[in-house]
Amino acid sequence: MITSLLVANRGEIACRIFRTCRDLGIRTIAVHSDADENALHARVADEAVRLPGDTPAETYLRGEEIVKAALAAGADAVHPGYGFLSENADFARAVLDAGLVWIGPPPDAIEAMASKTRAKRLMGLAPLEQVTESDLPVLVKAAAGGGGRGMRIVHRLDDLDAALEGARAEAASAFGDGEVFVEPYVEGGRHVEVQILADTHGTVWALGTRDCSLQRRHQKVIEEAPAPGLSEQLTDELHTLAVRAARAVSYVGAGTVEFLVAGDRAHFLEMNTRLQVEHPVTEAVFGLDLVAEQIRVAEGHPLENDPPRARGHAIEARLYAEDPAADWAPQTGTLHRLAVPDGVRLDTGYGDGDDIGVHYDPMLAKVIAHAPTRAEAVRRLSGALERATLHGPATNRDLLVRSLRHKEFTSAGMDTGFYDRHLDDLTTPAPDPYAPLAAALADARTRTSRFGGFRNLPSQPQTKRYAMAGEEHEVRYRHTRAGLAADGVRVVTATPDLVVLEIDGVQRKFEVARYGAQVYVNTTPLTALPRFPDPTAQHAPGSLLAPMPGTVVKIAEGLTEGAPVEAGQPLLWLEAMKMQHRITAPATGTLTDLPVAMGQQVTVGTLLAVVVPTQGRGELRDQPQTTRSPKES
């Protein structure tokens, strides 16, 4: 029987596994990088072991160090979570060779299925060896791992070599394996998968379907169970294929078989030999704890002959620290507050006050809603996200709410091209126009309570400036004998944390929170601006500033100061949160400054390069152009 367990992972999945272990009475052991020394997963574990270094390659991808950590801490089992080494057969063998229990499938099964090229051949399929014009579009894909890393869509043969190079580099960084392959790309399909669970006694469960069609950069954003709108015949076919794949490799434990569904046809994609990020929706529908079932299977317990009966519908949304309107640029900084209303499940690897760094995936949390029907689950989840407290870096919360309420999603008509079609509409800013006034009134109350109340006589109008949704807003208010006042509204209540305004006869509440210059009014973020701009915060025309923190991993070959460049020409590549981001020239002109070097870490706003445009050769944009879209890579 397992009494102590080490999770060879970090963040949300480590915390989630620890939660089940606590319920089962199992002692928990975390591993952490130097960057994660104070991370939530290291804090909540009973014990933690340091892995020296910051990057995944230095820490969470070093299987030999993790095995040493498990033995040093007295663990008797290792759970790999997802990502990192979860689909690495050599790591599984090392765990077993050390006399530890491996919470996962046999190494041979991982080897057969974890490489997507071998998995396809096992299922009677094969990748494209030679790509011709008639094969387009095609998808370049990492043979190992998942999560959208190492993937590129190619629409032109001229772009294939660059796509292969970029995919290899990204895959090697994320998984320690740069093998990639090419397969046909089916446009307009739905991403549908089947959760399986198998024991060591020959029983294999097919635990329903999931739809994961809403994706950005080939990484899932919203997932649900069961997949809506599938015929009973197609559902049975998917279950049969999934069980067949599991039996073909004598699979044990939890796994997922993924398909691309177009019409009534299912195309096998891959088998993930691990727990998936989206496993909570299956747990909710079947009333299971899949981590507990993994542990029971690893202990040798048999499954029942038939799985539990599915009930209701569940939907999961992934909260990312990223700006969808800025080409999904990852965001870093302090997460001051994260809370969701009662009635939904929150899985997160962050606590209030934690820092979001540059080394790992930008996912903050998963929010899961379960209800008797799909429509009720959609309503519950979208409402919870809309009311969630999120104080910190920019997130995709507004995008999630709008996606869930989009007609194409509510009618179950979505496919993997959803964001290609609708992203502009879904990211159009819609800030609350009264948020700056509420922030100014709360600030006025803060200052008057600190310095002793209002003066006896009415004052001249006061002004306050805020940045909101990329625009500057100036608001005016007055101190009167009766309190605070503003034109066009009636100030009912004004405290440092709560402002109530009567607008057109309706009273509205505005909760206000401040963290330095950053202000949050309900769900609207603002930045308090100084009365007078800083004249030193200026850059020369043509300056390209880092749109995100990261590491310079590549500079275009032969690029030197004084070189001519063309608009859209790649200049350098940043790596942030396990994804590579290409910085391109904003105009045709001359590169007059290149102050960064390979391997240099940069912060937001760091000067990367200066391009002086050739007169009459195109308009210079204010910001560097970052490209991650596979269609353009």
C-alpha positions as CSV (number, residue, x, y, z in Angstrom):
1,M,0.0,0.0,0.0
2,I,1.3,3.5,-0.9
3,T,2.0,5.7,2.1
4,S,4.1,8.5,0.7
5,L,4.1,9.9,-2.8
6,L,6.2,12.4,-4.7
7,V,4.8,14.4,-7.6
8,A,7.3,14.9,-10.4
9,N,5.6,18.1,-11.4
10,R,4.6,21.6,-10.3
11,G,1.8,24.1,-10.2
12,E,-1.9,23.2,-10.5
13,I,-1.5,19.5,-11.2
14,A,0.8,18.9,-8.2
15,C,-1.6,20.7,-5.9
16,R,-4.5,18.7,-7.3
17,I,-2.7,15.4,-6.8
18,F,-1.7,16.4,-3.2
19,R,-5.4,17.1,-2.4
20,T,-6.4,13.5,-3.2
21,C,-3.4,12.2,-1.3
22,R,-4.4,14.1,1.8
23,D,-7.9,12.6,1.5
24,L,-6.3,9.1,1.3
25,G,-3.9,9.7,4.1
26,I,-0.8,9.6,1.9
27,R,2.2,11.7,2.8
28,T,3.0,14.2,0.0
29,I,6.4,15.2,-1.3
30,A,7.0,18.1,-3.8
31,V,10.0,18.9,-6.0
32,H,10.7,22.5,-6.9
33,S,13.0,24.6,-8.9
34,D,14.7,27.7,-7.4
35,A,12.1,29.8,-9.1
36,D,9.4,27.7,-7.4
37,E,10.9,27.7,-4.0
38,N,7.9,29.5,-2.6
39,A,5.3,28.2,-5.1
40,L,2.0,26.9,-3.8
41,H,2.7,23.3,-4.6
42,A,5.9,23.4,-2.5
43,R,4.1,25.1,0.4
44,V,1.1,22.7,0.6
45,A,3.2,19.5,0.4
46,D,4.3,17.8,3.6
47,E,7.9,17.9,2.4
48,A,9.7,19.5,-0.5
49,V,13.0,18.8,-2.3
50,R,15.0,21.4,-4.2
51,L,16.0,20.9,-7.8
52,P,18.8,23.4,-8.5
53,G,18.1,25.8,-11.4
54,D,15.1,27.6,-12.9
55,T,14.4,26.3,-16.4
56,P,12.5,23.1,-17.0
57,A,15.7,21.6,-18.6
58,E,17.6,22.3,-15.4
59,T,14.9,21.0,-13.1
60,Y,11.6,19.2,-13.9
61,L,13.1,17.5,-17.0
62,R,15.9,15.9,-15.0
63,G,14.6,12.5,-14.3
64,E,17.7,11.2,-12.4
65,E,17.5,14.1,-10.0
66,I,13.8,13.5,-9.4
67,V,14.4,9.8,-8.6
68,K,17.1,10.9,-6.2
69,A,14.7,13.3,-4.5
70,A,12.1,10.6,-4.1
71,L,14.6,8.2,-2.5
72,A,16.0,10.9,-0.3
73,A,12.5,11.9,1.0
74,G,11.5,8.3,1.6
75,A,8.7,8.2,-1.0
76,D,7.4,4.9,-2.1
77,A,5.6,6.1,-5.3
78,V,6.0,8.8,-8.0
79,H,3.1,10.5,-9.9
80,P,4.3,12.4,-13.0
81,G,1.3,14.7,-13.4
82,Y,1.0,15.9,-17.0
83,G,3.7,17.5,-19.2
84,F,7.4,17.4,-18.4
85,L,8.4,13.7,-18.0
86,S,4.9,12.3,-17.8
87,E,5.2,10.5,-21.1
88,N,8.9,9.6,-20.9
89,A,9.4,5.8,-20.8
90,D,13.0,6.1,-19.6
91,F,11.9,8.1,-16.6
92,A,9.2,5.5,-15.8
93,R,11.8,2.8,-16.0
94,A,14.1,4.7,-13.7
95,V,11.4,5.1,-11.1
96,L,10.6,1.3,-11.3
97,D,14.3,0.4,-11.2
98,A,14.7,2.4,-8.1
99,G,12.1,0.2,-6.4
100,L,9.4,2.8,-6.4
101,V,5.8,2.5,-7.5
102,W,5.1,4.3,-10.8
103,I,1.6,5.9,-11.0
104,G,1.2,5.5,-14.7
105,P,1.2,3.0,-17.6
106,P,4.0,0.5,-18.2
107,P,7.1,2.0,-19.9
108,D,6.5,-0.2,-22.9
109,A,3.0,1.3,-23.3
110,I,4.3,4.8,-23.0
111,E,7.0,4.0,-25.6
112,A,4.4,2.7,-28.0
113,M,2.0,5.5,-27.7
114,A,3.9,8.6,-26.3
115,S,5.6,9.0,-29.6
116,K,2.8,10.1,-32.0
117,T,4.6,8.6,-35.0
118,R,4.8,5.2,-33.4
119,A,1.2,5.5,-32.2
120,K,0.0,6.2,-35.7
121,R,1.8,3.2,-37.1
122,L,0.3,1.1,-34.4
123,M,-3.2,2.2,-35.4
124,G,-2.4,1.5,-39.1
125,L,-1.6,5.1,-40.0
126,A,1.6,6.8,-41.0
127,P,2.9,10.4,-41.1
128,L,3.7,12.2,-44.4
129,E,7.3,11.5,-45.5
130,Q,7.3,13.8,-48.5
131,V,5.1,16.9,-48.6
132,T,3.8,18.1,-51.9
133,E,1.5,21.0,-52.9
134,S,-1.4,18.7,-53.0
135,D,-0.9,17.7,-49.4
136,L,-1.4,21.3,-48.1
137,P,-2.4,22.4,-45.5
138,V,-0.3,20.2,-43.2
139,L,0.4,20.2,-39.5
140,V,3.9,20.0,-38.1
141,K,3.7,18.3,-34.7
142,A,6.0,17.3,-31.9
143,A,6.3,13.5,-31.6
144,A,6.5,13.8,-27.8
145,G,4.5,15.8,-25.3
146,G,1.4,17.9,-25.9
147,G,-0.2,21.2,-24.8
148,G,0.2,22.8,-28.3
149,R,4.0,23.0,-28.1
150,G,6.0,22.2,-31.2
151,M,3.0,22.6,-33.5
152,R,2.8,24.6,-36.7
153,I,0.2,24.8,-39.5
154,V,1.8,25.2,-42.9
155,H,-0.2,26.5,-45.9
156,R,2.7,27.1,-48.2
157,L,5.6,24.8,-49.1
158,D,8.0,27.7,-48.8
159,D,7.1,27.9,-45.0
160,L,7.7,24.2,-44.3
161,D,11.4,24.4,-43.4
162,A,10.9,27.3,-41.0
163,A,8.0,25.5,-39.4
164,L,10.0,22.4,-38.9
165,E,12.9,24.3,-37.4
166,G,10.6,26.3,-35.0
167,A,8.7,23.2,-33.9
168,R,11.9,21.2,-33.2
169,A,13.3,24.0,-31.0
170,E,10.0,24.4,-29.1
171,A,9.6,20.7,-28.6
172,A,13.2,20.2,-27.4
173,S,12.8,23.0,-24.9
174,A,9.4,21.8,-23.5
175,F,9.9,18.0,-23.6
176,G,13.6,17.3,-24.1
177,D,12.8,15.7,-27.4
178,G,13.0,17.6,-30.7
179,E,11.5,14.9,-32.9
180,V,8.6,16.2,-35.1
181,F,6.5,14.8,-37.9
182,V,4.1,16.1,-40.5
183,E,0.5,15.0,-41.1
184,P,-2.5,16.3,-43.1
185,Y,-4.4,19.2,-41.4
186,V,-8.1,18.8,-41.3
187,E,-9.8,22.2,-41.3
188,G,-13.2,22.7,-39.7
189,G,-12.9,19.6,-37.5
190,R,-13.8,19.1,-33.8
191,H,-11.3,17.9,-31.3
192,V,-13.0,15.0,-29.5
193,E,-11.3,12.6,-27.1
194,V,-12.1,9.6,-24.9
195,Q,-11.0,9.1,-21.3
196,I,-9.9,5.6,-20.6
197,L,-9.0,3.9,-17.4
198,A,-7.5,0.4,-17.2
199,D,-6.4,-1.9,-14.4
200,T,-3.9,-4.8,-14.2
201,H,-6.6,-7.4,-14.4
202,G,-7.7,-6.8,-18.0
203,T,-10.6,-4.3,-17.5
204,V,-10.6,-1.2,-19.6
205,W,-13.2,1.6,-19.0
206,A,-14.2,4.1,-21.7
207,L,-15.3,7.1,-19.6
208,G,-17.2,9.0,-22.2
209,T,-16.2,11.7,-24.6
210,R,-14.9,15.2,-24.2
211,D,-14.9,18.1,-26.7
212,C,-11.8,20.3,-26.6
213,S,-12.3,22.3,-29.9
214,L,-11.8,25.8,-28.5
215,Q,-8.1,26.1,-28.7
216,R,-5.5,28.8,-29.1
217,R,-2.0,27.9,-30.5
218,H,-3.2,24.3,-30.5
219,Q,-3.7,24.4,-26.7
220,K,-7.1,23.8,-25.3
221,V,-9.0,26.7,-23.7
222,I,-12.5,25.3,-23.0
223,E,-13.3,21.6,-22.6
224,E,-16.5,19.8,-21.9
225,A,-18.0,16.4,-21.2
226,P,-19.8,14.8,-22.9
227,A,-18.9,16.1,-26.4
228,P,-22.2,17.6,-27.6
229,G,-24.0,16.7,-30.8
230,L,-22.4,13.3,-31.5
231,S,-24.5,10.5,-32.8
232,E,-24.8,7.4,-30.7
233,Q,-23.1,5.4,-33.5
234,L,-20.1,7.8,-33.6
235,T,-19.8,7.8,-29.8
236,D,-19.8,4.0,-29.8
237,E,-17.2,4.0,-32.5
238,L,-14.9,6.4,-30.6
239,H,-15.3,4.3,-27.4
240,T,-14.4,1.1,-29.3
241,L,-11.3,2.7,-31.0
242,A,-10.1,4.0,-27.6
243,V,-10.4,0.7,-25.9
244,R,-8.8,-1.0,-28.8
245,A,-5.8,1.4,-28.6
246,A,-5.5,0.7,-24.9
247,R,-5.6,-3.1,-25.3
248,A,-3.1,-3.0,-28.2
249,V,-0.4,-1.9,-25.8
250,S,-1.6,-3.6,-22.6
251,Y,-2.4,-0.2,-21.1
252,V,-2.7,0.4,-17.4
253,G,-3.9,3.5,-15.6
254,A,-5.5,6.7,-16.9
255,G,-5.0,7.8,-20.5
256,T,-6.8,9.7,-23.3
257,V,-7.3,8.8,-27.0
258,E,-7.7,11.9,-29.1
259,F,-9.6,12.2,-32.5
260,L,-10.4,14.9,-35.0
261,V,-14.1,14.6,-35.9
262,A,-15.3,15.9,-39.2
263,G,-18.9,15.2,-39.9
264,D,-19.5,11.5,-39.0
265,R,-15.8,10.5,-39.5
266,A,-13.3,10.2,-36.7
267,H,-9.5,10.6,-37.5
268,F,-7.1,9.2,-34.9
269,L,-4.7,11.9,-33.6
270,E,-2.8,10.4,-30.7
271,M,-3.0,8.7,-27.3
272,N,-1.8,10.6,-24.3
273,T,-0.4,8.2,-21.8
274,R,-1.1,10.4,-18.8
275,L,-3.7,12.3,-16.9
276,Q,-5.1,15.2,-19.0
277,V,-5.4,18.8,-17.9
278,E,-9.2,18.5,-18.6
279,H,-9.8,15.4,-16.5
280,P,-12.0,17.3,-14.0
281,V,-14.9,17.4,-16.4
282,T,-14.9,13.6,-16.6
283,E,-14.6,13.4,-12.9
284,A,-17.7,15.6,-12.5
285,V,-19.8,13.7,-14.9
286,F,-18.9,10.2,-13.6
287,G,-18.6,11.1,-10.0
288,L,-15.0,9.8,-9.8
289,D,-11.6,11.0,-8.5
290,L,-9.3,9.9,-11.3
291,V,-6.2,10.4,-9.3
292,A,-7.5,8.2,-6.5
293,E,-8.4,5.6,-9.2
294,Q,-4.8,5.9,-10.6
295,I,-3.4,5.2,-7.1
296,R,-5.8,2.2,-6.5
297,V,-4.8,0.7,-9.9
298,A,-1.1,1.1,-9.1
299,E,-1.7,-0.7,-5.8
300,G,-3.2,-3.6,-7.8
301,H,-6.9,-3.1,-7.1
302,P,-9.3,-4.2,-9.8
303,L,-11.9,-1.9,-11.4
304,E,-15.5,-2.8,-11.4
305,N,-16.7,-4.5,-14.6
306,D,-18.5,-1.4,-15.8
307,P,-17.8,2.2,-15.1
308,P,-20.2,4.5,-13.2
309,R,-23.2,6.0,-15.0
310,A,-22.6,9.5,-16.5
311,R,-24.8,12.2,-15.1
312,G,-25.2,15.8,-16.3
313,H,-22.8,18.0,-18.2
314,A,-19.5,19.6,-17.1
315,I,-17.4,22.4,-18.7
316,E,-13.9,23.6,-17.8
317,A,-12.3,26.9,-18.7
318,R,-8.5,27.5,-18.4
319,L,-7.5,30.9,-17.0
320,Y,-4.3,32.0,-18.5
321,A,-2.0,35.0,-17.6
322,E,-2.0,36.3,-21.2
323,D,-3.5,39.0,-23.3
324,P,-5.5,37.5,-26.2
325,A,-5.8,40.9,-27.9
326,A,-2.0,41.2,-28.0
327,D,-1.4,37.9,-29.9
328,W,-1.8,35.9,-26.7
329,A,1.3,37.5,-25.2
330,P,2.0,35.9,-21.8
331,Q,1.9,38.1,-18.7
332,T,4.0,38.1,-15.6
333,G,3.8,39.8,-12.2
334,T,2.1,39.4,-8.9
335,L,-1.2,37.7,-8.6
336,H,-2.7,39.7,-5.8
337,R,-6.0,38.0,-5.5
338,L,-7.8,35.0,-7.2
339,A,-11.2,33.8,-6.0
340,V,-14.3,32.4,-7.6
341,P,-17.9,32.2,-6.4
342,D,-19.3,29.2,-4.7
343,G,-20.8,26.5,-6.9
344,V,-17.8,25.9,-9.2
345,R,-14.5,24.0,-8.7
346,L,-11.2,25.9,-8.8
347,D,-8.0,24.0,-9.5
348,T,-4.9,26.3,-9.2
349,G,-1.3,26.3,-8.5
350,Y,-1.2,29.9,-7.2
351,G,-2.1,31.6,-4.0
352,D,-2.8,35.3,-3.3
353,G,0.5,37.3,-3.5
354,D,2.3,34.7,-5.6
355,D,4.5,35.8,-8.5
356,I,3.9,34.6,-12.0
357,G,7.3,34.1,-13.7
358,V,8.6,33.5,-17.1
359,H,9.8,29.9,-17.0
360,Y,6.6,27.9,-17.1
361,D,3.2,27.7,-18.6
362,P,1.0,30.8,-18.1
363,M,-2.1,28.8,-16.9
364,L,-3.2,30.3,-13.6
365,A,-6.2,28.0,-12.9
366,K,-9.0,25.8,-14.2
367,V,-12.6,26.6,-13.3
368,I,-15.1,23.8,-13.7
369,A,-18.9,23.8,-13.6
370,H,-21.2,20.8,-13.4
371,A,-25.0,21.0,-14.0
372,P,-27.9,18.7,-15.1
373,T,-27.8,20.1,-18.7
374,R,-25.2,21.7,-21.0
375,A,-27.1,25.0,-21.1
376,E,-27.1,25.2,-17.3
377,A,-23.4,24.3,-17.1
378,V,-22.6,27.1,-19.6
379,R,-24.6,29.6,-17.6
380,R,-23.0,28.6,-14.3
381,L,-19.5,28.7,-15.6
382,S,-19.8,32.0,-17.5
383,G,-21.5,33.6,-14.5
384,A,-18.8,32.4,-12.1
385,L,-16.0,33.7,-14.4
386,E,-17.7,37.0,-14.8
387,R,-17.9,37.5,-11.0
388,A,-14.5,36.0,-10.2
389,T,-12.0,38.2,-8.4
390,L,-8.8,38.4,-10.5
391,H,-6.3,41.0,-9.4
392,G,-2.9,40.8,-11.1
393,P,-1.6,40.5,-14.6
394,A,-3.9,40.5,-17.6
395,T,-5.8,37.3,-18.2
396,N,-8.1,35.7,-20.7
397,R,-11.1,35.9,-18.4
398,D,-13.2,38.2,-20.6
399,L,-12.4,36.0,-23.6
400,L,-13.7,32.9,-21.8
401,V,-16.9,34.6,-20.8
402,R,-17.6,35.8,-24.3
403,S,-16.7,32.5,-25.8
404,L,-19.1,30.6,-23.5
405,R,-21.9,33.0,-24.5
406,H,-21.1,33.0,-28.2
407,K,-24.0,31.6,-30.3
408,E,-21.7,29.2,-32.1
409,F,-20.7,27.7,-28.8
410,T,-24.1,27.7,-27.1
411,S,-25.5,25.9,-30.2
412,A,-22.6,23.4,-30.1
413,G,-21.5,24.4,-33.6
414,M,-17.9,25.2,-32.8
415,D,-14.8,23.6,-34.3
416,T,-11.0,24.1,-33.9
417,G,-11.1,27.3,-36.1
418,F,-13.4,29.1,-33.6
419,Y,-10.8,31.7,-32.5
420,D,-9.5,32.1,-36.1
421,R,-13.0,33.4,-37.0
422,H,-14.0,35.2,-33.9
423,L,-11.0,36.5,-32.0
424,D,-11.3,40.1,-33.0
425,D,-14.9,40.3,-31.9
426,L,-14.2,38.4,-28.7
427,T,-11.4,40.7,-27.7
428,T,-13.0,44.1,-28.5
429,P,-12.5,46.1,-25.2
430,A,-15.7,46.7,-23.3
431,P,-14.6,48.4,-20.1
432,D,-17.1,49.9,-17.6
433,P,-17.3,53.6,-18.4
434,Y,-18.0,54.4,-14.7
435,A,-15.0,52.5,-13.4
436,P,-12.6,55.5,-13.5
437,L,-15.0,57.7,-11.6
438,A,-15.6,55.0,-8.9
439,A,-11.8,54.6,-8.6
440,A,-11.3,58.3,-8.2
441,L,-14.1,58.6,-5.5
442,A,-12.6,55.6,-3.6
443,D,-9.2,57.2,-3.8
444,A,-10.6,60.5,-2.5
445,R,-12.1,58.7,0.4
446,T,-8.8,57.0,1.1
447,R,-6.9,60.3,1.2
448,T,-9.5,62.1,3.3
449,S,-9.8,59.3,5.9
450,R,-6.0,59.3,6.1
451,F,-5.6,63.1,6.4
452,G,-8.6,64.1,8.5
453,G,-11.8,64.6,6.5
454,F,-13.2,67.2,4.1
455,R,-12.8,70.9,4.3
456,N,-15.8,72.9,5.5
457,L,-16.2,74.8,2.2
458,P,-16.9,73.3,-1.2
459,S,-13.8,73.0,-3.4
460,Q,-13.0,73.4,-7.0
461,P,-13.5,70.2,-9.1
462,Q,-10.8,67.6,-8.6
463,T,-9.3,65.6,-11.5
464,K,-7.8,62.1,-11.7
465,R,-6.3,60.3,-14.7
466,Y,-6.5,56.6,-15.3
467,A,-5.4,54.3,-18.1
468,M,-8.1,51.8,-19.0
469,A,-8.3,49.4,-22.0
470,G,-5.3,51.2,-23.6
471,E,-6.9,54.6,-23.4
472,E,-6.5,57.5,-21.0
473,H,-9.5,58.7,-19.0
474,E,-9.8,61.9,-17.0
475,V,-12.6,62.2,-14.4
476,R,-13.8,65.1,-12.3
477,Y,-15.5,65.1,-8.9
478,R,-16.1,67.7,-6.1
479,H,-15.9,67.8,-2.3
480,T,-19.1,69.3,-1.0
481,R,-20.5,69.8,2.5
482,A,-22.7,66.8,1.8
483,G,-19.8,64.6,0.7
484,L,-18.5,63.7,-2.7
485,A,-20.3,64.6,-5.9
486,A,-19.9,64.2,-9.6
487,D,-21.8,65.3,-12.7
488,G,-24.4,62.9,-14.2
489,V,-24.6,60.6,-11.2
490,R,-25.6,60.6,-7.6
491,V,-23.0,59.4,-5.2
492,V,-24.9,57.2,-2.8
493,T,-21.9,55.8,-0.9
494,A,-18.1,56.3,-1.2
495,T,-15.6,54.4,0.9
496,P,-12.1,53.3,0.1
497,D,-13.3,49.9,-0.9
498,L,-16.9,50.4,-2.1
499,V,-18.6,53.1,-4.2
500,V,-22.4,53.1,-4.9
501,L,-23.6,55.3,-7.7
502,E,-27.1,56.0,-8.8
503,I,-27.1,56.1,-12.6
504,D,-30.4,56.8,-14.4
505,G,-32.3,55.8,-11.3
506,V,-30.5,52.5,-10.8
507,Q,-28.0,52.0,-8.0
508,R,-24.8,50.2,-9.0
509,K,-22.1,48.9,-6.7
510,F,-18.4,49.2,-7.5
511,E,-15.9,47.2,-5.4
512,V,-12.5,48.9,-5.5
513,A,-9.1,47.3,-4.7
514,R,-5.7,49.0,-5.0
515,Y,-2.2,47.7,-5.3
516,G,0.1,50.7,-5.8
517,A,-0.9,52.4,-9.1
518,Q,-2.9,49.3,-10.2
519,V,-6.6,49.6,-9.4
520,Y,-9.4,47.1,-9.9
521,V,-13.1,48.3,-10.0
522,N,-15.2,45.2,-10.0
523,T,-13.6,43.3,-12.9
524,T,-12.2,46.3,-14.7
525,P,-8.4,46.9,-14.3
526,L,-7.1,50.5,-14.4
527,T,-3.8,52.2,-13.8
528,A,-3.6,55.4,-11.9
529,L,-1.6,57.9,-13.9
530,P,0.6,60.7,-12.5
531,R,-0.5,64.3,-12.9
532,F,2.5,65.0,-15.1
533,P,4.1,62.4,-17.5
534,D,7.7,61.4,-16.9
535,P,9.7,63.1,-19.7
536,T,12.5,60.4,-19.3
537,A,10.1,57.6,-20.2
538,Q,10.6,58.2,-23.9
539,H,12.2,56.0,-26.7
540,A,13.6,56.9,-30.0
541,P,11.3,56.5,-33.0
542,G,11.5,53.0,-34.4
543,S,12.3,51.4,-31.0
544,L,11.1,47.8,-30.6
545,L,10.4,47.1,-27.0
546,A,10.0,43.6,-25.4
547,P,6.2,43.0,-25.3
548,M,6.8,40.3,-22.6
549,P,9.5,39.1,-20.3
550,G,11.6,36.3,-21.6
551,T,14.9,35.1,-22.9
552,V,16.5,35.9,-26.3
553,V,17.0,32.5,-27.7
554,K,17.9,33.4,-31.3
555,I,19.0,36.4,-33.4
556,A,18.6,36.3,-37.1
557,E,21.7,35.1,-38.9
558,G,23.9,37.9,-40.1
559,L,21.9,40.6,-38.4
560,T,24.1,43.5,-37.4
561,E,23.7,47.2,-36.8
562,G,23.5,49.1,-40.0
563,A,21.9,46.2,-41.9
564,P,18.8,46.9,-44.1
565,V,15.6,45.1,-43.1
566,E,12.3,44.5,-44.7
567,A,8.9,44.9,-43.1
568,G,7.9,41.7,-41.4
569,Q,11.5,40.3,-41.5
570,P,12.3,38.2,-38.4
571,L,14.9,39.9,-36.2
572,L,15.0,37.8,-33.1
573,W,13.1,35.2,-31.0
574,L,12.1,35.4,-27.4
575,E,11.2,32.4,-25.3
576,A,8.6,32.9,-22.6
577,M,6.5,30.4,-20.7
578,K,7.8,27.5,-22.9
579,M,6.7,29.2,-26.1
580,Q,8.8,30.9,-28.7
581,H,7.8,34.4,-29.9
582,R,9.2,35.9,-33.1
583,I,9.9,39.6,-33.2
584,T,9.8,41.1,-36.7
585,A,10.7,44.4,-38.2
586,P,7.7,46.8,-38.1
587,A,8.8,48.6,-41.3
588,T,11.3,48.5,-44.2
589,G,14.4,50.4,-43.2
590,T,17.7,50.2,-41.4
591,L,18.6,48.4,-38.2
592,T,20.4,51.1,-36.2
593,D,20.6,49.5,-32.8
594,L,20.7,45.8,-31.5
595,P,21.5,46.1,-27.8
596,V,20.5,42.5,-26.8
597,A,22.5,39.3,-27.1
598,M,21.8,35.5,-27.2
599,G,20.7,34.1,-23.8
600,Q,19.9,37.6,-22.4
601,Q,16.9,37.8,-20.2
602,V,14.7,40.8,-20.8
603,T,11.7,42.4,-19.0
604,V,8.7,44.1,-20.4
605,G,9.7,47.3,-22.1
606,T,13.4,46.3,-22.6
607,L,14.8,47.9,-25.8
608,L,15.3,45.0,-28.3
609,A,16.2,46.9,-31.5
610,V,15.7,50.1,-33.4
611,V,14.6,50.2,-37.0
612,V,14.6,53.5,-38.8
613,P,12.2,53.3,-41.7
614,T,13.2,54.2,-45.2
615,Q,11.3,57.3,-46.2
616,G,8.2,56.4,-48.1
617,R,8.5,52.7,-47.5
618,G,5.7,52.1,-45.1
619,E,4.3,53.3,-41.8
620,L,6.3,52.5,-38.7
621,R,4.3,50.9,-35.9
622,D,4.9,51.8,-32.3
623,Q,5.4,48.3,-31.0
624,P,7.4,45.2,-32.2
625,Q,5.5,42.7,-34.2
626,T,5.4,39.3,-32.4
627,T,4.4,36.3,-34.3
628,R,3.4,32.9,-32.9
629,S,0.5,31.9,-35.2
630,P,1.4,28.7,-37.0
631,K,-0.2,30.0,-40.1
632,E,2.6,32.6,-40.3
633,S,5.5,30.6,-38.9
